Amino acid sequence: METEKLIRKTKTSHMSNAKWIKLFNACQEYPFTIGGVEWQFLGWDTFIKNSICVSDCLHNNERFNDCLPAPYAKLNEIEWILIPSQFEAPYSDKKRPLPNIFNDIEAIRVHLEKYANFPIIEVENGIKIIGYEY
């Protein structure tokens, strides 16, 4: 199903391109690395794990270049972004398990509130920035 049809099926759109860009810039200015971020795009069966600091990956402030989290996807295709409270260490494996890494969710929330009133909801494993409501 094409993206525009999926967007029409939503109840509310919470994020514009400008607001997504403001979020990415705010996260880039956060003094610590925000890790383990999960991205869900409209119509995708699964989420993508990628950095939220993607300001350098944008083309004309409306879509991604040929880079992650989703090459050539438009910003209006982002359904939600999850910032987890903890996540697996990037180089952990069965032979060399490493301890989980933690994001300071409250500090991140306070930091983001300085930039805009983002549609943030608390979930069991962190916070989600919601692009669309159904």
C-alpha positions in Angstrom: 0.0 0.0 0.0 1.4 3.4 -0.9 2.4 5.8 1.9 -0.2 8.5 1.1 -3.0 5.9 1.5 -1.5 4.9 4.9 -1.3 8.5 6.0 -5.0 9.1 5.1 -5.9 6.2 7.3 -4.3 7.9 10.4 -6.4 9.8 12.9 -3.8 12.5 13.5 -0.4 13.6 12.2 1.7 15.0 15.0 5.0 15.7 13.2 5.8 17.9 10.2 9.1 17.8 8.4 10.2 20.9 10.3 9.4 19.3 13.6 11.3 16.1 12.7 14.3 18.2 11.8 14.0 20.1 15.1 14.0 16.7 16.9 17.1 15.5 15.0 18.9 18.7 15.8 17.9 18.6 19.5 19.2 15.0 19.7 22.4 15.9 18.0 23.0 18.7 20.6 22.3 16.3 23.5 25.7 16.0 25.4 25.7 12.2 25.4 25.1 9.5 22.8 21.5 8.4 22.5 21.8 4.7 21.6 19.6 1.8 20.6 17.1 4.0 18.8 14.4 2.1 16.8 12.6 3.7 13.8 9.3 2.5 12.5 8.2 3.6 9.0 4.7 3.5 7.6 3.9 0.2 5.9 7.1 -1.5 7.1 6.8 -4.9 8.8 9.7 -4.3 11.1 11.7 -1.5 12.7 15.2 -0.3 12.0 17.9 0.3 14.7 19.9 3.4 13.8 21.2 6.6 15.4 18.8 9.5 15.9 21.5 12.0 14.9 20.6 12.0 11.2 20.7 15.7 10.4 23.6 15.2 8.0 21.6 12.5 6.1 18.8 14.8 5.0 18.1 16.0 1.4 16.2 19.3 1.1 14.8 18.9 4.6 12.2 16.4 3.3 13.8 13.0 2.8 16.8 11.0 3.6 19.8 10.7 1.2 21.2 7.3 0.4 21.8 6.5 4.0 20.3 4.9 7.0 17.8 4.7 8.6 15.9 4.5 5.3 17.5 5.5 2.1 15.3 8.0 0.1 12.4 7.8 2.5 10.4 10.9 3.2 10.2 12.3 6.7 6.4 12.0 6.6 6.9 8.2 6.4 8.2 8.0 10.0 5.5 6.4 12.1 7.4 6.6 15.4 10.9 6.6 16.9 11.6 4.8 20.2 14.4 5.8 22.5 14.9 2.8 24.8 15.8 3.1 28.4 18.4 0.3 27.9 19.7 -1.6 24.9 22.2 -4.3 24.0 25.8 -3.2 23.6 26.6 -2.9 19.9 29.5 -5.3 20.0 28.0 -7.9 22.3 27.7 -11.5 21.1 27.4 -15.0 22.5 31.1 -15.5 22.8 31.6 -12.0 24.4 28.5 -10.8 26.1 28.6 -7.2 27.2 26.4 -5.5 29.8 23.4 -3.5 28.5 23.8 0.2 28.0 21.3 2.7 29.5 19.9 6.0 28.1 18.9 8.5 30.7 15.3 8.8 29.6 14.3 11.6 32.0 17.3 13.8 31.0 16.6 13.2 27.3 13.0 14.2 27.8 14.0 17.4 29.7 16.5 18.2 26.9 13.9 17.7 24.2 11.3 19.9 26.0 13.7 22.8 25.6 13.3 22.6 21.9 9.7 21.9 21.2 6.5 20.2 22.4 7.2 16.9 20.8 4.5 14.2 21.0 6.3 11.9 23.4 4.7 9.0 25.1 6.1 6.8 27.8 6.3 3.1 27.0 7.5 0.2 29.0 11.0 0.3 27.6 11.6 4.0 27.1 9.9 6.9 25.2 8.3 7.1 21.8 8.1 10.1 19.6 4.9 9.6 17.7 4.5 10.7 14.0 0.9 9.4 13.6 -2.0 8.4 15.8 -4.5 5.8 14.7 
